[in-house]
Amino acid sequence: MIPAYNEAVRLPRYLRAVVLFFETRGEPFEVIVVDDGSADATSDHVREVAAAHREVRLVHFPSNVGKGRAVRAGMLNARGVLRLFADADGATPIQELERLESAHAAGADIAIGSRALADPGVTIEARPHRVWSGRVFNWLVARLGVHGIADTQCGFKSFRGPVADELFKALKTEGFAFDVELLLRAQRRGYRVAEVAVNWSDQPGSKVRVWSDGPRMLGQVVKLRAMLARERLTS
């Protein structure tokens, strides 16, 4: 599934690439796009592709509810044995799914794309301030309880169907820090999480603003740690 907010410029090309990728595999598939209250023609572009490809479905929120809630809606609407969410900007080529599928074949319940792991077959193109801020955020997240994961925020993650159902039904974080809640809940439940190096290229027009969204995300992480601690006490 693909969450989208004002992505009329970046989404159409990636959406068509996603559809073409799955069509060439000759296997059943679905592509769900969740329009998170866009004020542009995002939904119109999705409907255009859906008119030609019945596997494409649109979920539309009339107002912006946050990326976490949008991804939750898409993943709970999905029916696949494996369920992937990928950012609308196409920073991670859809072909990188094959790397995640290999991790699932080796036993992983969750496979997450990573821009932080070294791999000679992978290229990362990112602006320096994004690299620096990502390292700082993930260092702080590790101090707050997410262990053994170098990059929690890459928007390219896949889940076995039953695992997705359990984790996304429980998800409460509506903003950008939802990935951290998912991984904390996954580790608490004992799911096997595999971090996989993927090709990634920074795209212009990012919705994440390092200096404003970064502190807000850290605040969300602190709150969700307290929330999960309360859940553990009452369970």
C-alpha positions as CSV (number, residue, x, y, z in Angstrom):
1,M,0.0,0.0,0.0
2,I,1.0,3.6,-0.6
3,P,0.1,6.5,1.7
4,A,-0.2,9.8,-0.2
5,Y,-0.7,13.4,0.9
6,N,-0.6,16.0,-1.9
7,E,1.4,13.7,-4.1
8,A,-0.2,14.6,-7.5
9,V,3.3,15.2,-8.9
10,R,5.4,12.3,-7.5
11,L,2.8,9.5,-7.1
12,P,1.6,8.8,-10.7
13,R,5.0,7.7,-12.0
14,Y,5.7,5.5,-9.0
15,L,2.2,4.0,-9.0
16,R,2.5,3.0,-12.6
17,A,6.0,1.5,-11.9
18,V,4.5,-0.5,-9.0
19,V,1.6,-1.9,-11.2
20,L,4.0,-2.8,-14.0
21,F,6.4,-4.6,-11.6
22,F,3.6,-6.8,-10.2
23,E,2.0,-7.4,-13.6
24,T,5.3,-8.8,-15.0
25,R,5.5,-11.3,-12.1
26,G,2.2,-13.0,-13.1
27,E,1.0,-13.4,-9.6
28,P,-2.2,-12.0,-7.9
29,F,-1.7,-8.6,-6.3
30,E,-3.4,-5.5,-5.1
31,V,-2.2,-1.9,-4.7
32,I,-4.0,0.3,-2.2
33,V,-3.4,4.0,-2.2
34,V,-4.6,5.9,0.8
35,D,-5.1,9.6,0.0
36,D,-4.7,11.4,3.4
37,G,-6.9,14.4,2.7
38,S,-4.9,15.8,-0.3
39,A,-5.9,19.2,-1.5
40,D,-4.5,18.5,-5.0
41,A,-5.3,15.9,-7.7
42,T,-3.8,12.9,-6.0
43,S,-7.1,11.0,-5.9
44,D,-7.8,11.8,-9.5
45,H,-4.5,10.3,-10.6
46,V,-5.2,7.1,-8.6
47,R,-8.7,6.8,-10.1
48,E,-7.2,7.1,-13.6
49,V,-4.8,4.2,-13.0
50,A,-7.5,2.2,-11.2
51,A,-9.8,2.6,-14.2
52,A,-7.2,0.6,-16.3
53,H,-6.0,-1.7,-13.5
54,R,-8.7,-3.4,-11.3
55,E,-6.0,-4.3,-8.8
56,V,-5.6,-0.7,-7.8
57,R,-7.9,0.6,-5.0
58,L,-8.3,4.0,-3.5
59,V,-9.0,4.8,0.2
60,H,-9.7,8.5,0.7
61,F,-9.8,10.5,3.8
62,P,-11.6,13.8,3.5
63,S,-9.1,15.6,5.7
64,N,-5.5,15.0,6.7
65,V,-5.3,12.5,9.6
66,G,-1.5,11.8,9.7
67,K,0.7,9.2,8.0
68,G,0.5,6.7,10.8
69,R,-3.3,6.6,10.5
70,A,-3.2,6.5,6.7
71,V,-0.8,3.5,6.7
72,R,-2.9,1.7,9.3
73,A,-6.0,2.1,7.2
74,G,-4.3,0.8,4.1
75,M,-2.6,-2.2,5.8
76,L,-5.9,-3.2,7.4
77,N,-7.7,-3.0,4.1
78,A,-5.1,-5.2,2.5
79,R,-5.7,-9.0,2.1
80,G,-2.3,-10.3,0.9
81,V,-0.2,-13.0,2.5
82,L,2.6,-10.4,2.5
83,R,1.8,-6.7,2.9
84,L,4.2,-3.9,2.0
85,F,3.9,-0.2,2.5
86,A,6.0,2.1,0.4
87,D,6.4,5.9,0.3
88,A,4.7,7.7,-2.6
89,D,7.8,9.5,-3.7
90,G,9.4,6.3,-5.0
91,A,12.6,6.9,-3.1
92,T,12.9,3.1,-2.8
93,P,12.4,1.4,-6.2
94,I,9.6,-1.2,-6.0
95,Q,12.1,-3.9,-7.2
96,E,13.7,-3.7,-3.8
97,L,10.7,-5.7,-2.5
98,E,12.6,-8.8,-3.7
99,R,15.2,-8.2,-1.0
100,L,12.5,-8.1,1.6
101,E,10.9,-11.2,0.2
102,S,14.2,-13.1,0.6
103,A,14.2,-12.1,4.3
104,H,10.7,-13.5,4.7
105,A,11.7,-16.7,3.0
106,A,14.5,-17.0,5.5
107,G,11.9,-16.7,8.4
108,A,11.4,-13.1,9.1
109,D,7.9,-12.0,10.2
110,I,8.7,-8.4,9.3
111,A,11.3,-7.1,6.8
112,I,12.2,-3.4,6.9
113,G,14.2,-1.5,4.3
114,S,17.3,0.2,5.6
115,R,19.4,3.2,4.4
116,A,21.9,2.6,7.2
117,L,23.3,-0.8,6.5
118,A,26.4,-1.2,4.4
119,D,26.0,-3.3,1.3
120,P,28.2,-3.3,-1.8
121,G,25.2,-3.9,-4.0
122,V,23.2,-0.9,-2.6
123,T,23.4,2.8,-3.3
124,I,22.1,5.5,-1.0
125,E,21.7,9.0,-2.3
126,A,20.8,11.4,0.5
127,R,21.4,15.0,1.4
128,P,23.9,15.3,4.3
129,H,21.5,16.9,6.8
130,R,19.0,14.0,6.2
131,V,21.7,11.5,6.9
132,W,22.8,13.3,10.1
133,S,19.3,13.8,11.4
134,G,18.4,10.2,10.7
135,R,21.4,8.9,12.7
136,V,20.6,11.2,15.6
137,F,17.0,10.1,15.6
138,N,17.7,6.4,15.5
139,W,20.4,6.7,18.2
140,L,17.8,8.4,20.5
141,V,15.1,5.8,19.5
142,A,17.6,3.0,20.5
143,R,18.0,4.6,23.9
144,L,14.2,4.6,24.2
145,G,13.8,0.9,23.6
146,V,14.1,-0.1,19.9
147,H,17.1,-2.4,19.8
148,G,19.2,-3.8,17.0
149,I,17.7,-1.6,14.2
150,A,19.8,1.0,12.5
151,D,17.1,2.7,10.5
152,T,13.5,2.7,11.9
153,Q,12.2,5.3,9.5
154,C,12.7,4.0,5.9
155,G,9.3,4.0,4.3
156,F,9.6,0.5,2.9
157,K,8.4,-2.3,5.2
158,S,6.7,-5.6,4.7
159,F,4.8,-7.9,7.0
160,R,3.3,-11.3,7.0
161,G,-0.5,-10.9,6.8
162,P,-1.4,-12.1,10.4
163,V,1.4,-10.0,11.8
164,A,0.2,-6.9,10.0
165,D,-3.3,-7.5,11.3
166,E,-2.2,-7.7,14.9
167,L,0.3,-4.8,14.9
168,F,-1.8,-2.3,12.8
169,K,-5.0,-3.0,14.8
170,A,-3.0,-2.0,17.9
171,L,-1.3,1.0,16.3
172,K,-2.2,4.4,17.9
173,T,0.5,6.8,16.7
174,E,-1.0,8.9,13.9
175,G,2.1,10.9,13.0
176,F,5.5,10.1,11.4
177,A,6.8,8.2,14.5
178,F,4.3,5.3,13.8
179,D,7.2,3.1,12.6
180,V,8.7,3.2,16.0
181,E,5.5,2.1,17.7
182,L,5.2,-0.8,15.2
183,L,8.8,-1.9,15.9
184,L,8.4,-1.6,19.7
185,R,5.2,-3.7,19.6
186,A,6.8,-6.2,17.3
187,Q,9.8,-6.7,19.5
188,R,7.6,-6.9,22.6
189,R,5.6,-9.7,20.9
190,G,8.7,-11.6,19.9
191,Y,8.3,-11.2,16.1
192,R,11.4,-11.7,14.0
193,V,12.4,-8.4,12.4
194,A,14.9,-8.4,9.6
195,E,16.6,-5.2,8.5
196,V,17.6,-5.2,4.9
197,A,19.8,-2.8,2.9
198,V,17.8,-1.3,0.0
199,N,18.6,1.2,-2.8
200,W,17.3,4.6,-1.9
201,S,17.4,8.0,-3.5
202,D,16.3,11.2,-1.8
203,Q,13.5,12.8,-3.7
204,P,12.6,16.5,-3.8
205,G,9.4,17.6,-2.2
206,S,9.7,15.6,1.1
207,K,6.8,16.1,3.5
208,V,9.2,15.6,6.5
209,R,10.8,18.8,7.8
210,V,13.9,17.9,9.8
211,W,13.9,20.9,12.2
212,S,10.2,20.9,12.9
213,D,9.1,17.3,12.5
214,G,12.2,15.8,14.2
215,P,11.4,17.2,17.7
216,R,7.7,16.4,17.2
217,M,8.6,12.8,16.3
218,L,10.8,12.4,19.4
219,G,7.9,13.7,21.5
220,Q,5.7,11.1,20.0
221,V,8.3,8.4,20.8
222,V,8.5,9.4,24.4
223,K,4.7,9.4,24.7
224,L,4.3,6.0,23.1
225,R,7.0,4.5,25.4
226,A,4.9,5.6,28.3
227,M,1.7,4.3,26.7
228,L,3.2,0.9,26.1
229,A,4.5,0.7,29.6
230,R,1.0,1.4,30.9
231,E,-0.4,-1.3,28.6
232,R,2.1,-3.8,30.0
233,L,1.0,-3.0,33.5
234,T,-2.7,-3.5,32.8
235,S,-2.3,-6.6,30.6
